[in-house]
Amino acid sequence: MTDADIKTMADTFIADLSILRSYAIRAICEDTPLTDAEEADKSSVMAGYWVQGRLLGLTFNDLVRLLFQGVFPHPSRCGCPTCRSRLQS
């Protein structure tokens, strides 16, 4: 695989990641159902995302972490010593 092929695959991977994140935000955070066309698009983009990610050397956990990074709001902290310690680190 040439450098140009890897660059093209990485660009496609990033575009797919952006699409999937926007669907996740709508479905999870905004509680807005996807249309049938969006569901079909999500399925096809997701299939390519997994394949491209694996070809780029990412693990399943890496792919899931990337997909949901920034999707969920940060949990509020209660102020206990454990939460305060997490805020400092």
N, C-alpha and C positions, 0 to 999 in steps of 0.2 A: 504494500500500500504506500503510495507516495505522500509527500507532505501536503500536496494540494488536495488529495483525497481525504486525508485526516482533517484538514481545515474545513472542507465542505461538510464532512460528517459532523464535526464539532458545531459548526454554524447551524446545521439542521437540528442537532440535538438541543442547542440553546433555544431555538425557536419553538421546538416541541415542548420543552420545559416551560416556557412562558405561557403557551396555550393551556397546558395541563394545570398550571398553577392558577390561571384565571378561572378555569372551570371549578377547581377545588375551592377557591375563595367564594365563588357564587354559590356552590352547593353546600358547603360546610358553614362558612361564616355568615353569609347573607340568607341562608336557608331558601334559596331560589332554585326550583327544579330546572334541570336542563331540558331543552326541547328534544324531540326525537332525533332531529338532524344533529344537534350538538352531542347527544349521546353517541351517535354513530361516529361522528368526528373524533370524539374523545377516545373511543375504542381503537380506531385506526391510528391515531397519533400515539396512544399509549403503547401499542404493539411496536411501532417504530422506535419509541423512546427506550424500551427495554433492550431491543436489539442493538441500537446504536450505543447505548450506555455500556453494554457488555463488551462490544467491540472496542470501545475506548478504554477498557480496563477497569470499569467501575463494578463494584459488587452490588448485590441486591439491596443491602442496607444503605450503601452510598446513594443509590438511585431513589430510594424511598425518602431518605433524609433530605436530598436535594429538592425533591418534589414538594415536600411539606414545609421546607424552610421559609419562614415568614408568613405562612398561611394562618396559623393559629395565633391568637393574641397572647401576649405574655401574661402569665398568671399573676394575680396580685399576691403580694407577700403579706404574711400575717404579722411580722415583726418579731417572731420568735428568734432565738439565737441562731438556729439553722438558716432561716431566711435572711437574717442580717449578714451572716457569713457569706452566703451566696451572692448577695449584692456587692460585697466588698471584693470578691474575686472575679 
